[in-house]
Amino acid sequence: QGKIPLAMITTMKKLKSGYINGTRVSLGNLNDFLSTSCITNLSFLGSSEDGRPDKLNPQ
């Protein structure tokens, strides 16, 4: 208890190295990425008709 699982430590080391599973990754604060990000709302996935727009309702 209280120990970080080895798989989590390994994954964090891979992320810190800049590559994980052959994919380039960048770590940083949210503000570092906002200027190059796209933020959208996929409202067609929600249950707006039922009054629960935050609940996904995949068909």
Secondary structure, DSSP 8 states (H G I E B T S, - for coil): -----HHHHHHHHHHHHTEETTEE-----HHHHHTT------GGGEEGGGTEEEEE---
